Amino acid sequence: QVQLVESGGGLVQSGGSLRLSCTASGFTFSSAAMSWYRQAPGKERELVAAISSLGRTTNYAGSVKGRCTISRDNAKNTVYLQMNSLKPEDTAVYYCNAFSSWGQGTQVTVSS
């Protein structure tokens, strides 16, 4: 079955950077579009970024465009989210998504 394991979250000061990773198994990774979502306390889960199967097409939420970069390494079955210039409003649990399956999430906390 689809398994997604996120890592790389943590506590960072405003303006800092983090790189999230999501390692996938249970499906043909190189054939799957991948996405990152986030959910802040009391808010609905929202799409942050998405990348096509070969990495040629990416999409970003307006709130992170210019600050985040989604990428993937199909040889490692891993998708990344590089986040720069982090803001307190980026604080959330970040989830990897593929085929409507979710990982356990990784907490990102940005202090002001």
Secondary structure, DSSP 8 states (H G I E B T S, - for coil): --EEEEE--EEEETT--EEEEEEEESS-GGG--EEEEEE-TTS--EEEEEE-TTSS-EEE-TTTTTTEEEEEETTTTEEEEEE-S--GGG-EEEEEEETTEE---EEEEEE-
